[in-house]
Amino acid sequence: MVNLGELEKIIGYTFKNKKLLKRAVTHRSYCAEHNERLEFLGDSVLGCVIGYALFLKEDHFNEGSLSRVRANLVRMETLAEIGERIGIYDFLRVGEGELHQGGNRRPSTMSDAVEAIFGAVFIDGGFEQAQTIIIRLYEPMLNQLTADTLSKDPKTMLQERLQSKHLGLPQYEVVDVRGAAHEQEFVVEAVIPKLGIVTTGVGKSRRRAEQEAAQKALTSDAIKNL
């Protein structure tokens, strides 16, 4: 049995009601007492905390960009990144079949558990405690926020960069889909013919793969030298 006390140390919060944390890391494939209701609550708390954190950064973001930045910060990919960073997969309780298929490392499963933990902290310690934990886990991302980073996703930034130089829009094409239906991995190419750029992105969704391909294009010498 995994010691959830280690997870408490990682997130920086000790639960008064240990059952809440246990439920937060329990996937529906494991038993009926799973984390979906806590995830629902955590999603609401997360949106409020991140919204307020962004509001305090008013020098960086105008009203039009706040929602876009918040959406980037609370999306599944970002939560899964936090889950990877804290090693949430080592503490997840998933069914044997799900575990055999690597379900404890599935981005959606990790992101759901992170939100469920936020909900569990909110119930156990109140809003201020939940806010403290969320800000602590998001601190690396919040500290690097500028008007040119998470305010716009890579695809948007690449499109605007090309349009400012009167160049054609990038073309995205799915060149491969790997894995079983429940665990597909998309391979997407981004092509910018006039600049001779071809980059490849891989992701658990087509959108994520496109974003990765766009990010690689943005860092290419041809784009940097425009």
KACOR-V841148 format. One record per pair of residues at least 4 apart in sequence whose C-alpha atoms are under 7 Angstrom apart, sorted by the first residue. I is the first residue (numbers start at 0). J is the second residue. Records with the same first field share a line. If there is no record, write none. Layout:
I=J ; J
This chain:
1=90
3=7 ; 90
4=8
5=9
6=10
7=11 ; 12 ; 13
8=12
9=85
10=132
11=132
14=123
15=123
16=123
17=21
18=22
19=23 ; 119
20=24 ; 116 ; 119
21=25
22=32 ; 33 ; 34
23=34 ; 37 ; 112 ; 115 ; 116 ; 119
24=34 ; 90 ; 91 ; 92 ; 112
25=29 ; 33 ; 34 ; 91 ; 92 ; 93
26=33 ; 34 ; 92 ; 93
27=31 ; 33
28=93 ; 94 ; 97
29=92 ; 93 ; 94
34=38 ; 115
35=39
36=40
37=41 ; 115 ; 118 ; 119
38=42 ; 111 ; 112 ; 114 ; 115 ; 118
39=43
40=44 ; 118
41=45 ; 114 ; 115 ; 117 ; 118
42=46 ; 114
43=47
44=48 ; 118
45=49
46=50 ; 73
47=51
48=52 ; 130
49=53 ; 69
50=54 ; 69
51=55
52=56
53=65
56=60
57=61
59=145 ; 146
60=64 ; 65 ; 146
61=65
64=68 ; 150
65=69
66=70
67=71 ; 150
68=72 ; 149 ; 150
69=73
70=74
71=149
72=77
73=77 ; 78
74=78
75=79 ; 107 ; 110
76=80 ; 106
77=81
78=82 ; 110 ; 113
79=83 ; 106 ; 107 ; 109 ; 110
80=84
81=85
82=86 ; 87 ; 109 ; 110 ; 113
83=87
87=91 ; 109
88=103 ; 104 ; 109
91=103
93=97 ; 98 ; 103
94=98
95=99
96=100
97=101 ; 102
98=102 ; 103
101=105
103=108 ; 109
104=109
105=109
106=110
107=111
108=112
109=113
110=114
111=115
112=116
113=117
114=118
115=119
116=120
117=121 ; 129
118=122
119=123
120=124 ; 125 ; 128 ; 129
121=125 ; 126 ; 128 ; 129
124=128
125=129
126=130
127=131
128=132
129=133
130=134
131=135
132=136
133=137
134=138
137=141
138=142
139=143
140=144
144=148 ; 149
146=150
147=151
151=155 ; 156
152=156
153=157 ; 210 ; 213 ; 214
154=158 ; 210 ; 213
155=159
156=160
157=161 ; 213 ; 217
158=162 ; 168
159=163
160=164
161=165 ; 166 ; 167 ; 168
162=166 ; 167
169=189 ; 190 ; 191
170=189 ; 190 ; 191
171=187 ; 188 ; 189 ; 190 ; 209
172=187 ; 188 ; 189
173=185 ; 186 ; 187 ; 188
174=186 ; 187 ; 188
175=185 ; 186
176=183 ; 184 ; 185 ; 186
177=183 ; 184 ; 185
178=182 ; 183 ; 184
179=183
183=203
184=201 ; 202 ; 203 ; 204
185=201 ; 202 ; 203 ; 204 ; 205 ; 208
186=199 ; 200 ; 201 ; 202 ; 208
187=199 ; 200 ; 201 ; 208 ; 209 ; 212
188=197 ; 198 ; 199 ; 200 ; 212
189=197 ; 198 ; 199 ; 212 ; 213
190=196 ; 197 ; 198
191=195 ; 196 ; 197
192=196
194=221
198=212 ; 215 ; 216
199=212
200=208 ; 209 ; 211 ; 212
201=208 ; 211
202=207 ; 208
203=207
204=208
205=209
206=210
207=211
208=212
209=213
210=214
211=215
212=216
213=217
214=218
215=219
217=222
218=222 ; 223
219=223
220=224
221=225
